[in-house]
Amino acid sequence: MVNLTRDNYYTPEADWEYMSCSQYQGWCECEAKQLAKLQGRWVDEPKEAFLVGNYFHTHFEGPEAHEQFCWENFDQIFKTKTTKAAGTVITRKYAPFEQADRMIAVAEQDPLIKSLVDLPGENEQIMTGTLFGVPWRIRVDKYVPDGRLIIDYKTVANINELRWSSELHEKVTFIDAYGYMMRAAVYSEIEKQYAGAGTDPHFIIIAISKQDYPDKDVLELNHRQRYDYELSQIKERLAFIQRVKQGYTKPTRCGFCDYCRATKKLFAIRPYFKLMPEFREGREEDYAADEGAVLADPQEAGAVGDLPAVSQADCLAQS
């Protein structure tokens, strides 16, 4: 197994050996894209929201980490202008990162948030464990061993805005819209293994909005019944995901993501009503994949160990 450090945590080798919350969400959204990312056939373009979130995170990780992030992403964070008169170079941040500085100030000026950020603990604490026979890795924004507290920093567009969930068929908060209860459940299970404890740690989110006058909140996600539900969903899906990841089953295409659009091929003229959700056909196997032979019987090869048997249809019904 890869000995995880801050330098190799986000590497292909770590992705192949460990499941993570982000990778799991990727598998549920589009198997074809996630496998293409693992195989190096697809690289996501860095999104502004992702960069702003990391800018915010690294500030609280420490000055050295923040400076390194800024230098590595200098062209995306800073803009330069040379004046004609004196040839002076003026460097300023792009608007989203100036806004991120205001968000950081809002967090640091709040007594409750500052008291949590200042607690003695470890920033970007790496932990590993096993869920349902599969190795998992987590990286905690801040871990306070005394009291077993997990702190997760989140930058969001609007803390109080409700978003439509196609899975739940109702409007939900950003917590459910972005799968943060699943993340809390996984982090809690891995932390219990790390700490050798039988009870859940405290899991809180420090949320700061990206609005002109940034909103702020501190939210506790501890909810054992909800954790049990999220873990049951992972258990139902994980066996099939592992079979795809290990090459025993071909991935299917979601048909809507950037990878599917970029690699899409047309094979026939379709009637217009096929655009409606109730008339859409099942997901296609990924004809763009270059992944060698598919093994016929994963159980004979011992690829997924004692994971529960799950059909492709069962997995897709949950996604």
N, C-alpha and C positions, 0 to 999 in steps of 0.2 A: 504493500500500500504506500501511496505517496505520503511523506511526512509533511503535512501542510504548514506553510508559513505565510506571512503577509506577501512575500514575493511570488509564491507559486499558487496562491489560493484561487486566482482566476485564470487558470491555465487549462488547456485541453486535457492534459493528463489528469488533473483533479476532477474535471467534468466527467471523464470516462470512469473513474474509480468511485466517485461519490455522487449521490443524488443531493440536490439542494432545493430549496423552496422555489427559487427562480426557474431552475431547470424543470422541476415538476410542473409548474404552471405552463412552461413552454410546451411540454409534451401534451398537456391537456388542450392547449389552444390549437396546435398544429404539429402533428408527429413529423411530417415531412420537413418542415422548417427546422425543428429542433434537431433532427438527425443530420440535416445538412450543416447546421452550425457545429455540431460535434465533429463532423468529418472535415470541417474546414472548407466546405463548398459554399457557404453563405456567411457573410459577416454583416451584422447589423450596423447601419450608419449611426454614429453617435447622435442622439437626440438632445435638443437644448434642455428639456426638462430633466434628463438624466444627468447632464453636466452640472446644471444648477443644483440638483440634489446632492451630487458628490462634492461640489464646492462648499455647500452648507455642512455636510458631514465632516469633511476633512478639517474644517475650522475647529470643530469640537474635538477632533481626534488629537490635534496639537499643531503648533506652529510649523514644525518640520514637515509633517504630512501635508499641511495646507500649502506651503510654499512649493513642495514638490509637485502637487497636483496643478498648481497655477502655471508652473514652468512647462509641464508636460502638455498642457492645453492652452498655451499662451495665445495662439492665434484665434482661438474660439472665445477667450475671455477678454482680451485686450484689443483695442484698435489704436493704431498710431497715425499721426498726421504730421507732416513736415510743412512748416510755414515757409512761404516764399521769401519773406524779407530776410530773416536771419538763418534760415535752414534749421530751425529748432524742431526737434522731434517731440511731439506731445503724445503721451500715452494715457488713454482712459479706458475704463471697462465698458463693455457693451451693456445696454440697459438691463437685461435680465440678471446680470451679475451685480450691478449696482443695487437692484432690488433685493438680491440675495444678501447683500451687506446690511440692508435695512431689516431684513428678516432676522439676521444674526443679532442685530442690536436689540430688536424686540425680545428675543429669547433671553439675551444676557441681562436685560433690564428688569425682567420679571423675577421677583423674589423666589417664587416656588420653583420655576424652571432652573434658576441659578443654583438653588440649594440641591437640586437633583444632579445637575451637571457637575457640581463641585464635590459630590460624594467620592470618597476614596474607592478606586476600582480600576479596572482594565478597559481601555478603549480598544475596539476592534478585536475582541477576544474570540479566538477560534476554538470551536469544540467539535468533536466528532462522536458519532454513536451509530446505532443500528435501529432501523424501523422495519419490521416485517421482513427480516432477513436481508435487507439492503443497507449498505453503508451510506450514511448521510453526513453532511457537513453544514455547519452554521457559522456565521461571523456576527457576533453581537456588537452593536454600536457602542454600548457601554455595559459592563457587567460589574456589579457590586457584590462580591462574595459574602460580605457581612450582611446578612438578611436575604441573600440570594435574590437580587433585583436585576432584571433585564430592562434596559432602557433602549428604545428604538426611536430614532429621529426620523420624522416624516415631513417633507415639504409637499403641500397639496394646493391645488388651485383655490379651493374653497372648502373650509372645514365643515360647514353646515349644509352645503348643497347636496341634494339627493340625486342619485344616478340610477338609470334603468338597468335592471339585471335581467338578461335573457334567460338565465338559469332559474331564477326565483320568480320571474314574471311580475316584478314589482320594483318600486324605487327603493334604493338602499343607500346607506351612508358610504363614505369613502372607505370605511373599514371593511365592509363586505364587498364593495365594488373592486377593490384591489387585492382581495384574498388575505387580508391581514390577520383574520382569525385563524386561518390555516397556518400561517406563519407562526402565530403565537402558540398554537398547539404543538407544532414540530419543535420549535425552540424549547418549549417547556419539557418535552419528552427527552430531548438530547441533553438539556441541562441537568435533568434528574440523573441521567447516566453519568454525566461528567462529575457531578457533586456527590454521587452515591446516596441520593436522597429519595425518599418515598413520597414526598409532597411536591406540589407544583411550586415553582418560583413565582415571584411577583413579576408581571409583565406589564409595562406601561409604555405608552407612546407619547412623545412630545411632538405635537403637531403645530406647524407654523404655515399660514396661508401665504400665497403669492399675490394677494390683493394689494392695491395701492397703500392702504393702511393695514399691514399684516395682522391677521387674527391669530390667536394662539389658544392652545388647550393642552391639558394633560389628561390622558384617558387610560383607564385600567381595563385590560382585556381579559382578566382571569374569569373563566366560565367553564367549569369542568364538563358540564353536559355538552356544551358547544364544542369543546376540545374533542370529546368522544366522537361526536358526529363527524368532525373534520378528519380525524384519524381513520374512521371507518371508510370514508370516501377514498382516502389515500390507499388503504388496504385493498379496496375493490379494484382500483385502477393500476396499482403498482406492478402486478404480475405481467399484465399485458405490455405496459411501458418497458419493462425490463426485456421482454422478448423482442420488442422492436429495437431497443438500444443494443442488444447483443447480436442482432442479425438473424434471428429466428423467424421473424415476421416482417413483412414489408410495411413501411409507414404509409399512412393515408394523408391526403391533402385536405386542408380545411377549405381551400378554394377562394379565400378572401384576403389572406395576409399578403404582405409585400413579397415574400418568397413565392407564394403561389401565383401572384399576378406576374412576377418577373419571369417565371418559367412556364407560364400557361401555354398550352397548345390547343387549338380547335380541331375537333375531329368530325363534327357534324353540325348542320343547321338545326337550331332548337326552336320549338314553339315559344312564343313570348311568355306564356303563363308559367313556364318552368322557372321564371325569376321569383315567383311567389314561394315563400317558405314551405307551404303545405304540398307543393308539387316538386320540390327539389329532390334529386336522386341522392343516393348514399355517397359517401366520400369515396373518391377514386384513390387507387394505389398511386404512389408517386412515380410517375413515368420519367421524371427528371433525375431520379436518384441513380447513383452509380455505386452500387453497394454489394456486388458479388452475389454468390448463391445464397438462397434462404434455406436453412436447415429444416428438415421435415418434422422432426420430433424433438423439441427442446427438453422434454423430460428425460429422454435417453442420455442427453449430453450433460444433464445436471445443471443447466444454465440458470434456472431460477429457484433451485433448492426447494424449500417447503412452502413457497408462496402459493396462495390459493389459486385454483384454476379460474381464469376469467376469459371470456370470449371478447373478440373485437367489438361486437355489438354492445356488450355490457359496458365496456369502457367508454365507447362513444356516447352511449345513453347518458353517462354521467357528466360529459363535457359540454 
